[in-house]
């Protein structure tokens, strides 16, 4: 499994470089890989402005990087931090979580 942090680059908003089409494509990218079962959790960060979190599953790091490269924000508009991990314990009520 992978914990991915996506952070919009600071200078992007100053230059107003993100178009509406890129934003729509970015959101569609989230939906596509959620529907395919690759993104398990997706949401904006509350702690860090202009960033979000994804919990993802992929066959390997190469597959995950191929998925990330398909984001309309990649690589010029956002930075992607990837942390691979193994879930050793999963709370029984985890499947009940649907966000706030």
N, C-alpha and C positions, 0 to 999 in steps of 0.2 A: 504494500500500500504506500501511498505517497501523500504527503501534506505539501500543498503548493500555496505559496503566497504570491499574489500578483499585485504589484504596486505600479500605479501610473507614474511615469516620470514627471518630476516637478515642473520642468520647463514646458511641458506639453500644454498645460492649461494656460500658461502665460501667453503662449503663441496661438492659442485657440486652434491647435492643429488637429484635434479630433473631430472628424465630421460626423454628422448624424448617420450616414451610411456605415461608417466604421463601428459606431456604437451598436447599431442594429445587427451588424455582422458579428460583433463580439457577443451579444446576447444570444444570437442564434447558435453560435459555437458552443456556448454553455449548454443550451437546450439539446443540441445534437448529441453531445457526449454524455449528457445525463440520460437521454433516451436510450443510448447504446449501452448503458450500465458502466461506463468508464468513470464518470463523476458520480460519487456517492452522496456527497454533501457539497453545497455551493452557497456562499453568502458573503455579504460585505463585512469588512472588519469594522468593529465598533471602536477598537483601540487605536487604529491607525487610519487616518484620513486617506481617501483615494486608493484603497487597497481592498483586496478580498482574499478569501480562503477557499480552497478546494481540497476535499479528500477524494483521492482518485485510486483506481486500481487499473493496472496494465500488466501485460505479460512480462515486460521488462522496461528498463530505463529508456531504451531506444524507442519502443512503441510510445511511451509517454512523451518523449521529446518530439516525436513526429506529430502527436496530437497538439502539443503546445504551439508548434510552428504553424498550425492552421488557424490560430487566433488572429483576427484582424489587427490586434494591437502588437503582435510579435513582429520583429524585435524592437521596433523603433519607438513605440509608444509606452511600453510597460517593461518592467523587470520581473523575472520569474525566479523565485527561490524554491528549490525542490528539496524535500527532506523525505527520504525513504525510511519506512518503519514497518515493524511487525506488530500487529495488535495481539497482545497476549491475553488481555481480558476485555470483554465487551459486556456492558451492563445489560441485564435482562430487559429493561424497559427502553433500551436504545431505539428499537424499532417504533416506539410510540412518538418519538421526537419529530415534530413537524415545524419547528421554529417558533418564534414568538408571534 
